[in-house]
Amino acid sequence: MTDTRARPPPTTAPAAPAMATTRAGRVVGLDGIRGLAALFVVLNHIFERAWPGYPANPAPFWAAWMVYGRFAVIIFIALSGFSLGLGPARSGWRFKSIAAYAHRRAWRILPPYWAALGFSLVMTWCVLAQPGWPVPNGKSVVVYGFLTQDAFSQGHNGGFWSAGSPNRAFWSIAIEVQLYVLLPLLLLLVRRVSARAMVGLVAAIVVTIGLLGPHVALMNSALARFTPDLAVLFAVGLLAAGIVSAAERTRSRPWAGYALAATVPVIALMVVKGSTWSTLNLFWLDLAWAPAIGCLLAAIATSRPRPVVRFLDSRLPRSLGSCSYSLYLTHMPIVIAVSYGLVLGRVATGTPTFFVLAAILLPLTVCFARLFAAVFELPFQRHRGWMPLRQAMSARLRQLWRPGPAVVPGRWRGASRASGPRNQAGGRCRRARPWPVAGRARPASRPGPPVPPGPGGSATRSQSC
């Protein structure tokens, strides 16, 4: 046996390609995708206020694509499946602990969500509620607090649990939490059969519901409230996560080319059928987008194409990604307050309204999301429990309130035991050693008689305290 420590392998030997991961084990580029998707949601809601009733109220061609805000939601769902599948994919499609997984998901999702729920209620009750929509009430707090808005939001057949929405963007959060509950079962299917079989089974169930929905009242209600098509996107993201543990032959495939090839037919279909047909058939469009999104995630995980990955990992997309969840949670009340309270009715509808709203809302929502994330999101990412969080907060408060050393104007050094005048902090001032005079060296032994100051400096420092 050859000792590789004595004779290392030749440098020309092919090495396994390194996966594009950050220090935290995340795939490089995913934060950029999250940030751009969240920004697209904000643009979509601005578009809906500038051209209400689109496509009945036609918009220019350069803005028409912003009506498809649903595309950002399916990106988020697929990214969730991909991100949550990275760890199990590296460890035989298993969780180290179901309890630890549940705790981490709750710790990551619930604190920002509950804080955003409180912010949305305050904005709706105290600032401005969206005209034409039911005002949230006490039942809304219960329904949205327990993430059951997909079953009861806007009323369950007008029954007792009728609850107005404090934030219309919250519908997808409940869907995502339901998929978190489904994830262990999906991993079991992957272990027992395969990842492809898992996606095929989920797709078969969802397609069956979609076909029977128009003819069966119960399934039609499920289609309208629970959007089961998003489960296929989540499963596809989980399948794509397997790229991190796949063989080199699988990783080296042209996944970016596959994503482009799967995208072209979907875009062509949307262009040919038009926006009216597309908005009425979002269920089938979501399923059509699934292969393209899965291939794109696999391409990003293998750092291809490199220019796209470098852009997604650049400063602006990555910065947006760090607060993308907060941006998604908090932007809607701000959009409503600015649109209906300041702009609409004062600016001509259409293009002028869009540019005015974009100029105000894009920086406003992003800046607020960064502040919100700094308080309610990032601390829960850095500290994985109440005890570490409390310790970090206590240390931060001590650092903020601990008095630092007094900064005393003048040229006397701080407090000492030597006698002399007192400084502003109440300590004694001691006289500093003489500064060297310009052009003269400091004596090495005991100082001699005082040297008069030269033109370039002073013989001693000021004796004022």
Stockholm file with secondary structure:
# STOCKHOLM 1.0

chainA/1-465         MTDTRARPPPTTAPAAPAMATTRAGRVVGLDGIRGLAALFVVLNHIFERAWPGYPANPAPFWAAWMVYGRFAVIIFIALSGFSLGLGPARSGWRFKSIAAYAHRRAWRILPPYWAALGFSLVMTWCVLAQPGWPVPNGKSVVVYGFLTQDAFSQGHNGGFWSAGSPNRAFWSIAIEVQLYVLLPLLLLLVRRVSARAMVGLVAAIVVTIGLLGPHVALMNSALARFTPDLAVLFAVGLLAAGIVSAAERTRSRPWAGYALAATVPVIALMVVKGSTWSTLNLFWLDLAWAPAIGCLLAAIATSRPRPVVRFLDSRLPRSLGSCSYSLYLTHMPIVIAVSYGLVLGRVATGTPTFFVLAAILLPLTVCFARLFAAVFELPFQRHRGWMPLRQAMSARLRQLWRPGPAVVPGRWRGASRASGPRNQAGGRCRRARPWPVAGRARPASRPGPPVPPGPGGSATRSQSC
#=GR chainA/1-465 SS CCCTTTSCCCTTSCCCCCCCBCTTSCBTTHHHHHHHHHHHHHHHHHHHHHSTTTTTSCCCTTTGGGGCTHHHHHHHHHHHHHHHHHHHHHTTSCCSCHHHHHHHHHHHHHHHHHHHHHHHHHIIIIICCCTTSCCCCHHHHHHHHTTCHHHHBTCSTTSTTCBCCSCGGGHHHHHHHHHHHHHHHHHHHHHHTCHHHHHHHHHHHHHHHHHHTTTCHHHHHHHHHHCTHHHHHHHHHHHHHGGGGSCHHHHTSCHHHHHHHHHHHHHHHHHHHHHHHHHHTHHHHHHHHHHHHHHHHHHHHTTCSHHHHHHHTSHHHHHHHHTHHHHHHHHHHHHHHHIIIIIBTTBCTTHHHHHHHHHHHHHHHHHHHHHHHHHHTHHHHHCCSHHHHHHHHHHHHHHHHSCCCCCCSSSCEEEESSCSCBCTTSCEEECCCCCCCTTCCCCSSSCCSCCCCCTTSCSSCCCCC
#=GC SS_cons         CCCTTTSCCCTTSCCCCCCCBCTTSCBTTHHHHHHHHHHHHHHHHHHHHHSTTTTTSCCCTTTGGGGCTHHHHHHHHHHHHHHHHHHHHHTTSCCSCHHHHHHHHHHHHHHHHHHHHHHHHHIIIIICCCTTSCCCCHHHHHHHHTTCHHHHBTCSTTSTTCBCCSCGGGHHHHHHHHHHHHHHHHHHHHHHTCHHHHHHHHHHHHHHHHHHTTTCHHHHHHHHHHCTHHHHHHHHHHHHHGGGGSCHHHHTSCHHHHHHHHHHHHHHHHHHHHHHHHHHTHHHHHHHHHHHHHHHHHHHHTTCSHHHHHHHTSHHHHHHHHTHHHHHHHHHHHHHHHIIIIIBTTBCTTHHHHHHHHHHHHHHHHHHHHHHHHHHTHHHHHCCSHHHHHHHHHHHHHHHHSCCCCCCSSSCEEEESSCSCBCTTSCEEECCCCCCCTTCCCCSSSCCSCCCCCTTSCSSCCCCC
//
